[in-house]
Amino acid sequence: MEKLKLNNVLPLGIILPFALILLTEYLLSYGLNFYNQKLSQQINDLESKLVRREKELITNLEANDFFYVFSKVVNILEIARQRHSLNFVIARFNQLMPKFLIIKNFEFDNDENKITIKASVKDWIDYVRFHNYLSKIQHFQIKEIQFPKFEQNEINFTMVLGLTPSFYQQ
C-alpha cells in the first residue's frame, strides 16, 4: 500500500492561503477589540477627571465671596436687560399693526414673551388680509387663534402672538 501523503489528501497550496487570511483576520479583530477597550477606558478616565475638576471649580467658586456677589449682580442685570418696557412694546405693536384693525383688549406677558389680543375687523376680507400680514411678518409668530365670529356687523377674534427677537430691534 502506498503511503498517503498529506499533500495528496489536502492541497496545501489552496488551503494554506485561506488559513493565513483567517488567522490574520482573527488577529486584527482581536487587536482592534483590545484597542477599542483601551480607548473606552481612556475616555472614561478623562470623563471622571473632568467631572472631578468641574466639582473642584464649583466648590472654589462657591466659597469665593467676590464671585458670589458678582454673579448676583450679573443675574440682576441680565434680568433687567431682558425685561422690556410696556411703553416700548405698545408703541412697537401699534407701529406694526395695520390701521384697519380694531383692538378691544391687549395683554402682554413679559415672561412668556407673548401678546394676547381681542380684536375685530370690518369684514372677512380684512380678516384674511390681517392673517396673511401676520403670517408674512417676521416680528410675530402666531401661537393661537380663536375661530373668528361675525357679531354686530364685524368679525371678532382672539389671537396669541409670540414676539420674536426682531420685534425688539428698531
Stockholm file with secondary structure:
# STOCKHOLM 1.0

chainA/1-170         MEKLKLNNVLPLGIILPFALILLTEYLLSYGLNFYNQKLSQQINDLESKLVRREKELITNLEANDFFYVFSKVVNILEIARQRHSLNFVIARFNQLMPKFLIIKNFEFDNDENKITIKASVKDWIDYVRFHNYLSKIQHFQIKEIQFPKFEQNEINFTMVLGLTPSFYQQ
#=GR chainA/1-170 SS CCCCCHHHHSCHHHHHHHHHHHHHHHHHHHHHHHHHHHHHHHHHHHHHHHHHHHHHHHHHHHHCHHHHHHHHHHHHHHHHHHCCCHHHHHHHHHHHSCTTCEEEEEEEETTTTEEEEEEEESSHHHHHHHHHHHHHCSSEEEEEECCCEEETTEEEEEEEEEECGGGGCC
#=GC SS_cons         CCCCCHHHHSCHHHHHHHHHHHHHHHHHHHHHHHHHHHHHHHHHHHHHHHHHHHHHHHHHHHHCHHHHHHHHHHHHHHHHHHCCCHHHHHHHHHHHSCTTCEEEEEEEETTTTEEEEEEEESSHHHHHHHHHHHHHCSSEEEEEECCCEEETTEEEEEEEEEECGGGGCC
//
